[in-house]
Amino acid sequence: MQSGTAVLRRVFGWMRAVLLILGVIGLAAVFVVCGPCAAQTDKLRPVKKRVSAKYPELARRSNIVGIVRLQVVVTPNGRVKSSDPIGGNPVLVEAAMEAVKHWEFEPAKEETTEVVQITFGP
């Protein structure tokens, strides 16, 4: 018969092994999913005209800072057709979307989808 401590040690050993395996699987999944993301960054259309986002007053008073990521659809002539938030504080998203509306990208042969980041800080 084993003591309570020995049983706990054995259980925790198994738990560590399972967590290690799950961690390796999770890390592999990140590389598989984000591999194309990194490649997409390389073909980002250059921005010709970038309008700065206005830092929202509520965010300023509340000391909210951060990065907003937007998925932006750009027409062949470089105008922003639409934008959708894919990350960031909701207090900052509207200001980021308003600024990106006025951006202009280099012309291209076809409509493209770009991911842009806007950083907000004091």
Phi and psi restraints in degrees (value plus and minus 20) as a CYANA .aco file:
   2 GLN   PHI    -115.0   -75.0
   2 GLN   PSI     132.3   172.3
   3 SER   PHI     -96.8   -56.8
   3 SER   PSI     144.8   184.8
   4 GLY   PHI     -79.7   -39.7
   4 GLY   PSI     -55.8   -15.8
   5 THR   PHI     -87.5   -47.5
   5 THR   PSI     -60.5   -20.5
   6 ALA   PHI     -86.4   -46.4
   6 ALA   PSI     -58.7   -18.7
   7 VAL   PHI     -84.6   -44.6
   7 VAL   PSI     -65.8   -25.8
   8 LEU   PHI     -80.9   -40.9
   8 LEU   PSI     -61.1   -21.1
   9 ARG   PHI     -81.4   -41.4
   9 ARG   PSI     -62.0   -22.0
  10 ARG   PHI     -86.3   -46.3
  10 ARG   PSI     -63.5   -23.5
  11 VAL   PHI     -82.7   -42.7
  11 VAL   PSI     -66.5   -26.5
  12 PHE   PHI     -85.2   -45.2
  12 PHE   PSI     -52.7   -12.7
  13 GLY   PHI     -81.9   -41.9
  13 GLY   PSI     -65.1   -25.1
  14 TRP   PHI     -83.9   -43.9
  14 TRP   PSI     -61.4   -21.4
  15 MET   PHI     -82.6   -42.6
  15 MET   PSI     -61.7   -21.7
  16 ARG   PHI     -81.8   -41.8
  16 ARG   PSI     -62.2   -22.2
  17 ALA   PHI     -83.4   -43.4
  17 ALA   PSI     -63.4   -23.4
  18 VAL   PHI     -84.6   -44.6
  18 VAL   PSI     -64.4   -24.4
  19 LEU   PHI     -83.3   -43.3
  19 LEU   PSI     -58.0   -18.0
  20 LEU   PHI     -83.9   -43.9
  20 LEU   PSI     -63.7   -23.7
  21 ILE   PHI     -83.9   -43.9
  21 ILE   PSI     -65.1   -25.1
  22 LEU   PHI     -82.5   -42.5
  22 LEU   PSI     -57.4   -17.4
  23 GLY   PHI     -84.2   -44.2
  23 GLY   PSI     -62.3   -22.3
  24 VAL   PHI     -84.9   -44.9
  24 VAL   PSI     -63.2   -23.2
  25 ILE   PHI     -83.2   -43.2
  25 ILE   PSI     -62.8   -22.8
  26 GLY   PHI     -83.0   -43.0
  26 GLY   PSI     -61.4   -21.4
  27 LEU   PHI     -85.3   -45.3
  27 LEU   PSI     -60.7   -20.7
  28 ALA   PHI     -83.3   -43.3
  28 ALA   PSI     -59.4   -19.4
  29 ALA   PHI     -84.0   -44.0
  29 ALA   PSI     -57.7   -17.7
  30 VAL   PHI     -82.6   -42.6
  30 VAL   PSI     -63.5   -23.5
  31 PHE   PHI     -86.1   -46.1
  31 PHE   PSI     -57.4   -17.4
  32 VAL   PHI     -88.0   -48.0
  32 VAL   PSI     -64.4   -24.4
  33 VAL   PHI     -93.6   -53.6
  33 VAL   PSI     -61.8   -21.8
  34 CYS   PHI    -108.2   -68.2
  34 CYS   PSI     -28.7    11.3
  35 GLY   PHI     -74.2   -34.2
  35 GLY   PSI     -72.5   -32.5
  36 PRO   PHI     -84.6   -44.6
  36 PRO   PSI     -49.1    -9.1
  37 CYS   PHI     -82.5   -42.5
  37 CYS   PSI     -63.4   -23.4
  38 ALA   PHI     -85.6   -45.6
  38 ALA   PSI     -58.4   -18.4
  39 ALA   PHI     -86.1   -46.1
  39 ALA   PSI     -55.7   -15.7
  40 GLN   PHI     -86.6   -46.6
  40 GLN   PSI     -52.2   -12.2
  41 THR   PHI     -83.3   -43.3
  41 THR   PSI     -54.9   -14.9
  42 ASP   PHI     -84.6   -44.6
  42 ASP   PSI     -51.1   -11.1
  43 LYS   PHI    -119.2   -79.2
  43 LYS   PSI       1.7    41.7
  44 LEU   PHI     -80.8   -40.8
  44 LEU   PSI     111.5   151.5
  45 ARG   PHI     -87.9   -47.9
  45 ARG   PSI     115.6   155.6
  46 PRO   PHI     -84.8   -44.8
  46 PRO   PSI     124.0   164.0
  47 VAL   PHI    -110.2   -70.2
  47 VAL   PSI     104.1   144.1
  48 LYS   PHI    -103.7   -63.7
  48 LYS   PSI     -62.2   -22.2
  49 LYS   PHI    -153.9  -113.9
  49 LYS   PSI     100.5   140.5
  50 ARG   PHI    -136.8   -96.8
  50 ARG   PSI     103.5   143.5
  51 VAL   PHI    -120.9   -80.9
  51 VAL   PSI     109.2   149.2
  52 SER   PHI     -90.8   -50.8
  52 SER   PSI     123.2   163.2
  53 ALA   PHI     -99.2   -59.2
  53 ALA   PSI     124.0   164.0
  54 LYS   PHI    -103.7   -63.7
  54 LYS   PSI     108.6   148.6
  55 TYR   PHI     -90.5   -50.5
  55 TYR   PSI      95.1   135.1
  56 PRO   PHI     -79.6   -39.6
  56 PRO   PSI     120.0   160.0
  57 GLU   PHI     -79.0   -39.0
  57 GLU   PSI     -60.9   -20.9
  58 LEU   PHI     -80.5   -40.5
  58 LEU   PSI     -61.7   -21.7
  59 ALA   PHI     -85.5   -45.5
  59 ALA   PSI     -60.0   -20.0
  60 ARG   PHI     -82.9   -42.9
  60 ARG   PSI     -67.5   -27.5
  61 ARG   PHI     -85.6   -45.6
  61 ARG   PSI     -53.7   -13.7
  62 SER   PHI    -112.6   -72.6
  62 SER   PSI     -16.3    23.7
  63 ASN   PHI      36.2    76.2
  63 ASN   PSI      21.5    61.5
  64 ILE   PHI    -110.8   -70.8
  64 ILE   PSI     102.2   142.2
  65 VAL   PHI    -147.3  -107.3
  65 VAL   PSI     143.4   183.4
  66 GLY   PHI     135.9   175.9
  66 GLY   PSI    -193.0  -153.0
  67 ILE   PHI    -136.0   -96.0
  67 ILE   PSI     114.9   154.9
  68 VAL   PHI    -129.4   -89.4
  68 VAL   PSI     109.7   149.7
  69 ARG   PHI    -127.7   -87.7
  69 ARG   PSI     111.6   151.6
  70 LEU   PHI    -145.2  -105.2
  70 LEU   PSI     121.2   161.2
  71 GLN   PHI    -115.4   -75.4
  71 GLN   PSI      99.4   139.4
  72 VAL   PHI    -136.4   -96.4
  72 VAL   PSI     108.8   148.8
  73 VAL   PHI    -114.9   -74.9
  73 VAL   PSI     104.3   144.3
  74 VAL   PHI    -135.7   -95.7
  74 VAL   PSI     110.0   150.0
  75 THR   PHI     -92.1   -52.1
  75 THR   PSI     144.8   184.8
  76 PRO   PHI     -77.1   -37.1
  76 PRO   PSI     -51.9   -11.9
  77 ASN   PHI    -102.4   -62.4
  77 ASN   PSI     -19.1    20.9
  78 GLY   PHI      78.5   118.5
  78 GLY   PSI     -19.6    20.4
  79 ARG   PHI    -102.8   -62.8
  79 ARG   PSI     130.1   170.1
  80 VAL   PHI    -101.2   -61.2
  80 VAL   PSI     101.2   141.2
  81 LYS   PHI    -106.1   -66.1
  81 LYS   PSI     -63.5   -23.5
  82 SER   PHI    -179.9  -139.9
  82 SER   PSI     142.6   182.6
  83 SER   PHI    -164.2  -124.2
  83 SER   PSI     125.1   165.1
  84 ASP   PHI    -153.1  -113.1
  84 ASP   PSI     114.7   154.7
  85 PRO   PHI     -91.7   -51.7
  85 PRO   PSI     117.5   157.5
  86 ILE   PHI    -143.0  -103.0
  86 ILE   PSI     -19.2    20.8
  87 GLY   PHI     158.3   198.3
  87 GLY   PSI     128.9   168.9
  88 GLY   PHI     106.5   146.5
  88 GLY   PSI     146.7   186.7
  89 ASN   PHI     -89.1   -49.1
  89 ASN   PSI     110.1   150.1
  90 PRO   PHI     -76.8   -36.8
  90 PRO   PSI     -47.6    -7.6
  91 VAL   PHI     -87.0   -47.0
  91 VAL   PSI     -47.8    -7.8
  92 LEU   PHI    -115.5   -75.5
  92 LEU   PSI     -39.3     0.7
  93 VAL   PHI     -80.0   -40.0
  93 VAL   PSI     -66.1   -26.1
  94 GLU   PHI     -80.8   -40.8
  94 GLU   PSI     -62.7   -22.7
  95 ALA   PHI     -84.8   -44.8
  95 ALA   PSI     -58.4   -18.4
  96 ALA   PHI     -85.5   -45.5
  96 ALA   PSI     -64.2   -24.2
  97 MET   PHI     -84.4   -44.4
  97 MET   PSI     -58.2   -18.2
  98 GLU   PHI     -84.3   -44.3
  98 GLU   PSI     -61.6   -21.6
  99 ALA   PHI     -87.0   -47.0
  99 ALA   PSI     -64.7   -24.7
 100 VAL   PHI     -85.0   -45.0
 100 VAL   PSI     -47.2    -7.2
 101 LYS   PHI     -74.6   -34.6
 101 LYS   PSI     -50.7   -10.7
 102 HIS   PHI    -117.9   -77.9
 102 HIS   PSI     -18.1    21.9
 103 TRP   PHI     -92.8   -52.8
 103 TRP   PSI     134.7   174.7
 104 GLU   PHI    -149.9  -109.9
 104 GLU   PSI     113.5   153.5
 105 PHE   PHI    -125.0   -85.0
 105 PHE   PSI     144.1   184.1
 106 GLU   PHI     -83.1   -43.1
 106 GLU   PSI     125.0   165.0
 107 PRO   PHI     -81.5   -41.5
 107 PRO   PSI     134.4   174.4
 108 ALA   PHI    -164.5  -124.5
 108 ALA   PSI     151.3   191.3
 109 LYS   PHI     -92.3   -52.3
 109 LYS   PSI     -46.9    -6.9
 110 GLU   PHI    -165.0  -125.0
 110 GLU   PSI     149.2   189.2
 111 GLU   PHI     -85.7   -45.7
 111 GLU   PSI     118.2   158.2
 112 THR   PHI    -148.2  -108.2
 112 THR   PSI     142.0   182.0
 113 THR   PHI    -135.5   -95.5
 113 THR   PSI     104.3   144.3
 114 GLU   PHI    -138.8   -98.8
 114 GLU   PSI     134.6   174.6
 115 VAL   PHI    -132.9   -92.9
 115 VAL   PSI     102.1   142.1
 116 VAL   PHI    -140.6  -100.6
 116 VAL   PSI     135.0   175.0
 117 GLN   PHI    -140.9  -100.9
 117 GLN   PSI     118.7   158.7
 118 ILE   PHI    -146.6  -106.6
 118 ILE   PSI     107.6   147.6
 119 THR   PHI    -121.3   -81.3
 119 THR   PSI     111.8   151.8
 120 PHE   PHI    -133.3   -93.3
 120 PHE   PSI     115.7   155.7
 121 GLY   PHI    -180.5  -140.5
 121 GLY   PSI     148.8   188.8
